[in-house]
Amino acid sequence: MTEKMIVSLDLGTSGCRAAVVSVDGLVKAQKSIVLVPVRRGAGLSEYDAEALFSAQQEVLNAVLDEAGPQNVLALALSSQRSTVVLWDKLSGKAVAPVLTWEDGRAAKEAEACILAQPEIHALTGLYKTPYFSAPKIAWCVKHCPQAAASLQSGNLFAAPVLSYVIWRLTGGTVFACDPTLAQRTLLFDINQRSWSGKLCRAFGVPVEALPSVLPSAADYGIYDYKGFKIPIRACAGDQQAAAYAMGVTAGTCAINYGTGAFLLYNAGAEQKRLAGVLSSLSVSSEEGAEDILLEGPVNAAGSLFLWLNAQGFSFEHSQIDALCQTAKNPVWLLPALGGLGAPYWDFSVSPVAGGLSALTKKDDWVAGAVRGVAFSVADVAYYLKQAGFNPVKTSVSGGLSRVGALVQFQADILQKELTVLDESESSVLGAARLAAQKLGFGERWKEVSARHTVSPKIFAAKADKEYQNWREFMVWAKNNPL
């Protein structure tokens, strides 16, 4: 390649992907690598820090070689958000396992925080749960002697996983993150846009252990690769990067189906709080403030199909649509891997299945999983609608957006037309778009094209009945856990 490009790297939960993106927003080449967390038991999910970084560097370097490092204007990075790395700033070595956002082992540390939920929500826009980083950091310091020793000596760094990757890529010269990632630590005051002394004291995390906070589009240092000094010009959480690529402006909405599913409604620049959903910051530039994204995470989407495979229902991702078409009696399946996210925040619930019979087949389990994901997203959408937030447009992206049965059932239940984007991996595009803005190429950026739109195929009355049946199943499931 001789054209000047941006290389974008996205660190997902189940793998990492790097893409060569033109300055006008077209993906020219991409590579990916599988990187699955080790799940040693219920509620546990972790990586080894060295293996994690090696995977990022491997796929990044492979794409740089394909593009030609001399042709790369900048790197753009996005990642899963609440996953946290603890390392010693002198040795550069990790001092604890890398607990992913899915990991719930820090429940006691979350409960021990003296601040009440309303105050936590007012400060951070989030909730006091083990799925955000601060309780994880407290757990690591308590249970990992090396982490405790680094804390005691004043050499501990504790930061979002992307901060660790940037620190490694820049040879330890840049220790930073953007507000979308800082917020996910549960230590960042989104009103003041700074680390909160009150939150840090409540979780026992010194401010000195935390990274500098820069805009999402900013100078994040230099990656020296084969003698070429490549600037890093974007850093953002994956869901916010995806929303940016999808053009989610005020009054519009995005559904991103990945390992989990996320519904994000852009509520504009005004500070808004709604109990039951998160108030997430959008990406930022040096010129402007962030919007507020009312966000409803669904803990399990893609991971639900991996879970079904682990239960012995062997099938490929590409077979999901065909299995849904042959299913005669889809099971009722509550996809509560790691509990329930928005708007319930109930981590005591496990997956529950209903409607089983002697005739239930694999097809019915897969179709039930598809319906369970769509119903869970609908729970968030209906909750927002009841609060007066009804999007004028809803875009859909993520790996599972290629499953036609899922998107069709989602449109049916929501009774909304859904715009399915041409590029399913919108996080890499969103990060690249941020870098393009920083480099001054923003006006050349093409909007992400729509592959097609999906309209409801059932009447509103039937959709309402289906949803009421789901609500009744939810009540039953909570009383009959597996």
C-alpha positions in Angstrom: 0.0 0.0 0.0 1.2 3.5 -0.8 -1.8 5.5 0.4 -1.5 7.2 3.8 -3.6 5.3 6.4 -4.6 5.0 10.0 -4.2 1.7 11.8 -6.9 1.0 14.4 -6.7 -1.6 17.1 -9.6 -2.9 19.1 -9.1 -5.0 22.2 -12.3 -7.0 22.6 -13.3 -9.5 25.3 -12.9 -12.6 23.1 -10.3 -11.4 20.7 -8.5 -8.4 19.2 -8.7 -6.9 15.8 -6.6 -4.4 13.9 -7.6 -2.7 10.7 -6.0 -0.4 8.1 -8.4 2.5 7.6 -8.2 5.2 5.0 -8.4 8.8 6.1 -11.9 9.0 4.6 -13.1 6.0 6.6 -12.8 2.9 4.4 -11.4 -0.3 5.8 -8.7 -1.5 3.5 -7.4 -4.6 5.4 -7.8 -6.2 8.8 -6.6 -9.0 10.9 -7.9 -10.6 14.1 -6.7 -13.0 16.8 -8.7 -15.0 19.3 -8.0 -14.0 22.9 -10.5 -15.6 25.3 -10.3 -14.9 29.1 -9.6 -17.8 31.4 -12.8 -18.6 33.3 -11.7 -20.8 36.3 -15.1 -20.9 37.9 -18.5 -19.2 38.1 -18.1 -15.4 38.0 -14.4 -15.5 37.3 -12.8 -14.1 34.1 -9.1 -13.1 33.7 -6.2 -12.8 31.4 -2.5 -13.0 31.9 -1.1 -9.5 31.3 1.9 -10.6 29.2 -0.2 -12.9 27.0 -2.7 -10.1 26.6 -0.2 -7.5 25.5 1.6 -10.0 23.2 -1.7 -10.7 21.4 -2.3 -7.0 20.9 1.2 -6.4 19.6 1.1 -9.4 17.3 -2.0 -8.4 15.4 -1.0 -4.7 15.4 2.4 -5.4 13.9 0.9 -7.8 11.3 -1.4 -5.0 10.1 1.4 -2.4 10.2 3.5 -4.7 8.0 0.7 -5.1 5.6 0.1 -1.3 5.4 3.8 -0.5 5.4 4.7 1.4 8.6 6.0 4.3 6.5 2.4 4.8 5.2 0.7 4.9 8.7 -0.2 8.4 9.8 -1.4 7.4 13.3 -2.6 4.6 15.5 -6.1 4.6 17.0 -7.0 2.4 20.0 -10.2 1.2 21.6 -10.9 -1.5 24.2 -13.2 -3.2 26.6 -13.8 -0.8 29.4 -13.8 -2.1 33.0 -11.0 -4.6 32.6 -8.2 -3.5 34.8 -4.4 -4.1 34.9 -2.2 -3.7 38.0 1.5 -3.4 37.5 4.7 -2.2 39.1 5.9 1.0 37.4 9.5 0.2 38.1 9.7 -3.4 37.0 7.0 -3.1 34.4 5.6 -6.5 35.6 1.9 -7.2 36.3 1.3 -7.8 40.0 -2.1 -9.4 39.7 -4.2 -11.3 37.2 -6.0 -9.0 34.7 -9.6 -9.1 35.9 -12.0 -8.6 33.0 -15.2 -6.6 33.1 -17.1 -9.9 33.4 -15.3 -10.9 36.6 -17.5 -10.7 39.7 -15.1 -11.9 42.4 -14.9 -8.4 44.0 -18.5 -8.4 45.3 -17.5 -8.1 48.9 -15.2 -5.2 48.1 -18.1 -3.4 46.3 -20.4 -4.0 49.2 -17.7 -2.7 51.7 -17.6 0.7 50.0 -19.0 3.2 52.5 -20.6 5.4 49.8 -24.3 4.6 49.0 -25.6 3.8 45.5 -27.3 7.2 45.0 -24.0 9.0 45.7 -22.0 6.7 43.5 -24.5 7.2 40.7 -24.4 11.0 41.1 -20.6 11.1 41.0 -19.9 8.5 38.4 -23.1 7.9 36.4 -22.5 4.2 37.3 -23.4 1.8 40.1 -21.4 0.2 42.9 -20.9 -3.3 41.4 -18.0 -5.7 41.2 -18.0 -5.3 37.4 -16.4 -1.9 37.4 -12.7 -1.5 38.1 -12.4 0.0 41.7 -13.7 -3.1 43.5 -11.4 -5.2 41.4 -8.4 -3.1 42.3 -9.3 -3.4 46.0 -9.7 -7.2 45.6 -6.2 -7.5 44.0 -4.5 -5.4 46.6 -6.1 -7.6 49.3 -5.4 -11.0 47.7 -2.3 -10.5 45.6 0.9 -10.0 47.8 2.8 -8.4 44.9 0.0 -5.8 44.3 0.0 -5.0 48.0 3.8 -4.6 48.0 3.7 -2.3 45.0 1.0 -0.2 46.7 3.0 0.0 49.9 6.1 1.1 48.1 4.2 3.7 46.0 5.0 2.0 42.8 1.6 0.7 41.9 -0.1 1.6 38.6 -3.7 0.5 38.3 -5.5 1.5 35.1 -7.8 0.4 32.3 -6.3 -2.3 30.1 -5.8 0.2 27.2 -3.6 2.4 29.5 -1.4 -0.7 30.0 -1.2 -1.3 26.3 -0.3 2.3 25.6 2.3 2.3 28.4 3.9 -0.8 26.8 3.7 0.5 23.2 5.3 3.8 24.2 8.1 2.2 26.2 6.7 3.4 29.5 6.6 7.1 28.6 2.8 7.6 28.5 0.5 6.6 31.3 -2.9 7.9 30.3 -6.5 7.1 29.3 -9.6 9.1 28.1 -12.7 9.9 30.0 -14.8 7.0 28.6 -12.3 4.6 30.2 -11.6 6.6 33.3 -15.3 6.6 34.1 -15.4 2.8 34.1 -12.9 2.6 37.0 -15.7 4.0 39.3 -13.1 6.5 40.5 -13.8 9.3 38.1 -16.2 12.2 38.9 -18.0 12.9 35.6 -19.3 16.2 36.9 -15.8 17.6 37.5 -14.1 15.4 34.8 -11.4 14.4 37.2 -10.4 11.7 39.6 -12.4 11.8 42.8 -10.5 11.9 46.1 -13.7 10.7 47.8 -14.1 7.7 45.6 -10.4 6.9 45.7 -10.4 6.9 49.5 -13.6 4.8 49.6 -12.0 2.0 47.6 -8.4 2.4 49.0 -6.9 3.5 45.7 -4.3 6.3 45.7 -4.8 8.9 43.0 -1.1 8.6 42.2 -1.7 5.1 40.9 -4.1 6.3 38.3 -3.4 7.5 34.7 -3.6 11.0 33.4 -6.9 11.7 31.7 -6.7 13.2 28.1 -9.4 13.7 25.5 -10.3 10.7 23.4 -8.6 12.4 20.4 -5.2 13.5 21.7 -1.5 12.8 21.8 -0.9 9.4 23.4 2.7 9.2 22.5 4.8 7.3 19.9 5.1 3.7 18.9 8.5 3.1 17.5 8.1 0.2 15.0 11.0 -0.8 12.7 12.5 2.6 12.9 9.2 4.4 12.1 7.8 6.7 14.8 4.0 6.2 14.6 1.9 8.6 16.8 -1.0 7.3 18.8 -3.8 9.8 18.4 -6.9 8.1 19.7 -8.0 6.2 22.8 -11.5 5.3 23.8 -13.9 2.7 25.3 -15.2 0.2 22.7 -18.9 1.1 23.0 -18.4 4.8 22.8 -16.0 4.4 19.8 -18.7 2.2 18.2 -21.4 4.8 18.9 -19.2 7.5 17.4 -18.7 5.5 14.2 -22.4 4.8 14.0 -23.1 8.5 14.1 -25.2 8.4 17.3 -26.1 12.0 17.8 -28.6 13.5 20.2 -31.9 11.7 20.1 -30.6 8.6 18.3 -29.7 5.2 19.6 -27.2 2.4 18.9 -27.4 -1.3 19.7 -24.0 -3.0 19.6 -24.0 -6.8 19.9 -20.7 -8.2 21.0 -19.7 -10.5 23.9 -22.4 -8.5 25.8 -25.0 -6.3 24.2 -25.2 -2.6 24.7 -28.0 -0.1 24.0 -26.8 3.5 24.0 -29.1 6.5 23.7 -27.5 9.9 23.1 -29.3 12.2 25.5 -27.3 15.3 24.5 -24.8 17.5 26.4 -27.0 18.1 29.4 -26.1 16.1 32.5 -28.8 13.4 32.8 -29.3 10.6 35.4 -31.8 7.8 35.2 -31.9 5.2 37.8 -31.5 1.7 36.2 -29.2 2.7 33.4 -25.7 4.2 33.2 -24.9 7.8 32.3 -21.8 7.2 30.1 -19.6 9.8 28.6 -19.3 9.9 24.9 -15.9 10.3 23.2 -14.3 13.7 23.4 -11.9 16.0 21.4 -9.7 18.8 22.6 -12.3 21.3 21.3 -15.6 20.1 22.8 -17.4 18.5 25.7 -18.9 15.0 25.8 -22.5 14.1 25.3 -24.2 11.8 27.8 -25.1 8.3 26.6 -27.8 6.6 28.6 -26.4 3.1 28.4 -28.1 -0.2 29.2 -25.6 -3.1 29.2 -26.9 -6.7 28.7 -24.3 -9.0 30.3 -24.5 -11.8 27.8 -25.0 -11.8 24.0 -22.2 -13.5 22.0 -21.0 -15.2 25.2 -24.4 -16.9 25.5 -23.8 -18.9 22.3 -20.3 -19.9 23.5 -22.0 -21.0 26.8 -24.5 -23.2 24.8 -21.6 -24.8 23.0 -19.9 -25.5 26.3 -23.2 -27.2 27.4 -22.8 -29.7 24.5 -24.9 -27.9 21.8 -22.3 -27.9 19.1 -22.9 -25.4 16.3 -21.0 -22.7 14.4 -21.8 -19.0 14.6 -22.7 -19.2 10.9 -25.4 -21.8 11.6 -27.4 -19.7 14.0 -29.8 -18.4 11.4 -30.5 -21.8 9.9 -31.1 -23.3 13.4 -33.6 -20.5 14.2 -35.5 -21.2 11.0 -36.0 -24.9 11.9 -36.8 -24.3 15.6 -40.4 -25.3 16.3 -40.7 -24.5 20.0 -37.9 -22.1 21.1 -37.2 -22.4 24.8 -37.5 -19.4 27.1 -34.0 -18.6 28.1 -32.9 -15.9 30.6 -29.3 -15.0 29.5 -28.1 -14.1 33.0 -24.4 -15.1 32.6 -22.9 -13.0 35.3 -26.3 -11.9 36.5 -28.6 -9.3 35.0 -27.4 -5.9 33.8 -29.7 -2.9 33.1 -32.2 -2.1 34.2 -32.2 -4.7 37.0 -28.6 -4.9 38.2 -29.3 -8.2 39.9 -26.2 -10.3 40.1 -27.7 -13.1 42.1 -29.6 -14.5 39.1 -28.1 -17.3 36.9 -29.3 -18.5 33.4 -32.7 -20.1 33.6 -34.6 -22.0 30.9 -38.3 -22.7 30.6 -40.8 -24.3 28.2 -38.8 -27.5 27.9 -40.3 -30.8 26.8 -39.3 -34.2 25.5 -39.4 -32.7 22.0 -37.0 -29.8 22.7 -34.0 -29.9 20.3 -30.8 -27.9 19.8 -32.6 -25.7 17.3 -35.0 -24.6 20.1 -32.1 -23.8 22.5 -30.4 -21.7 19.9 -33.6 -19.9 18.9 -34.3 -19.4 22.6 -30.9 -17.8 23.1 -31.5 -15.4 20.2 -34.9 -14.4 21.6 -33.4 -14.0 25.1 -30.8 -11.6 23.9 -33.4 -9.6 22.0 -35.8 -9.5 24.9 -33.0 -8.4 27.2 -32.2 -5.5 24.9 -35.9 -4.7 24.7 -36.1 -4.5 28.5 -33.6 -1.5 28.3 -35.4 0.1 25.4 -38.8 -0.1 27.0 -37.4 1.2 30.3 -36.0 4.3 28.5 -39.2 4.8 26.5 -41.2 4.8 29.8 -38.9 7.6 31.0 -39.5 9.7 27.9 -36.5 8.7 25.8 -37.7 7.4 22.5 -35.0 7.4 19.7 -35.8 8.8 16.3 -33.3 6.3 14.8 -31.7 3.1 15.9 -28.6 1.7 14.3 -27.3 -1.8 14.9 -23.7 -3.1 14.8 -21.4 -5.8 16.2 -20.7 -9.4 15.3 -24.1 -10.7 16.1 -25.7 -8.0 13.8 -25.0 -10.5 11.0 -27.5 -12.9 12.6 -30.6 -12.0 10.6 -32.9 -13.9 13.0 -31.7 -11.8 15.9 -32.1 -8.4 14.2 -35.5 -9.3 12.8 -36.8 -10.4 16.2 -35.3 -7.3 17.8 -37.2 -5.1 15.2 -40.4 -7.1 15.8 -40.3 -6.7 19.6 -39.2 -3.1 19.6 -41.6 -2.3 16.7 -38.9 -0.1 15.2 -37.0 -0.1 11.9 -33.4 -0.9 12.6 -30.5 0.3 10.4 -27.9 -2.5 10.1 -24.5 -1.0 9.4 -22.3 -2.3 6.6 -19.2 -2.6 8.9 -20.0 -4.8 11.9 -16.7 -3.9 13.7 -17.6 -0.3 14.4 -15.3 0.1 17.4 -12.2 0.1 15.1 -13.9 2.6 12.8 -14.8 4.9 15.6 -11.3 5.0 17.0 -9.9 5.6 13.5 -12.4 8.4 13.0 -11.2 10.1 16.2 -7.6 9.9 15.0 -8.7 11.3 11.6 -10.3 14.3 13.5 -7.1 14.8 15.4 -5.0 14.7 12.2 -7.3 17.2 10.5 -9.0 14.8 8.1 -12.4 14.9 9.8 -14.1 16.6 6.8 -13.1 13.8 4.5 -14.6 11.1 6.7 -17.4 9.1 5.1 -20.4 8.2 7.2 -20.6 4.5 7.9 -22.9 3.0 5.3 -26.0 1.0 6.0 -26.1 -2.5 4.7 -29.9 -2.6 4.9 -32.8 -1.8 7.2 -35.0 -4.3 9.0 -38.6 -3.5 9.6 -41.0 -5.2 12.0 -42.9 -8.2 10.4 -45.5 -8.6 13.2 -48.2 -6.3 14.4 -47.9 -4.2 17.6 -50.5 -6.3 19.4 -48.5 -9.5 18.8 -45.3 -7.8 19.9 -46.9 -6.6 23.1 -48.2 -10.1 23.8 -44.8 -11.6 23.2 -43.2 -9.1 25.5 -45.7 -9.6 28.3 -45.0 -13.4 28.1 -41.3 -12.5 28.5 -42.1 -10.4 31.5 -44.0 -13.3 33.1 -41.2 -15.6 32.4 -38.7 -13.2 34.0 -40.8 -13.3 37.2 -40.9 -17.1 37.1 -37.1 -17.3 36.3 -36.1 -15.2 39.3 -38.0 -17.5 41.6 -36.7 -20.7 40.0 -32.9 -20.2 39.5 -30.9 -23.2 38.1 
